[in-house]
Amino acid sequence: MNIRIACNPLFRIKGLLWGADAEDILALMPCNDIHSCFMRRSIDIAFVGHDGKVIKSVRSFPP
């Protein structure tokens, strides 16, 4: 498992689309919304507040 941090537009565009394994994690910082266009599989999502606490989680968000 790899953790990728996307804190600029280039890494956000790349996201998990290219070269990622199924168990890789993508951290979008900061992030107000998520798009799953062109994704091949469902993803699990955790929205984390500034204090590091999970505000909301979504399991198996579809492409």
N, C-alpha and C positions, 0 to 999 in steps of 0.2 A: 504494500500500500504506500502510495506517495501522497503527500499533501502539497498542493499547488496553491500559491497565493496570487490572486489576480487583482492588482491594485492600479492598473493602468489600462487604457483602451485596447492595446494590442493583446494583452493576456486575457482580457475579458472576451474578445472576439474569438480567440482560440479556444478558451474554456476547456471543456472535456471532449471536444469533437475530434481532435487529432492526437494520436499517440498516447491515449490514456487507457489504463486498465480498468476493468469493471469495479475494482475496489478503491480506486483513486478518489481523493477528496479535493474539491475546489473551494477555496475560501475567497469570496468576493468582498473586498473591503474598500470603501463603504459600498453598500448595496441597498437600493430601495425596491427593486423588482427583479424577477428572474424570467428569462425567456428560454424555452426548450425547443426552438425551431431546429430542425435537421438532426435532432438527437435520435439515436437508435434504440435507446433503452430508457426505462423509467429511472428516476433519481429520487433519493431521499434528501429532504431539505430541512435545515435548522436555521431559524432566524435568531441571531444572538444580539443582545443589547450591548450597550457600551460598557456595562459592568461585567460582561462575560456570561451572563445568565441566558439560557434559552427562553425566548419569548413564545415561540410557536414552532412546531415541527410538522412536517408533511411526509408521509411514507409513500413510496412508489408513485411519485408525481409523473404522469405520462408525458411522452414526447409530444 
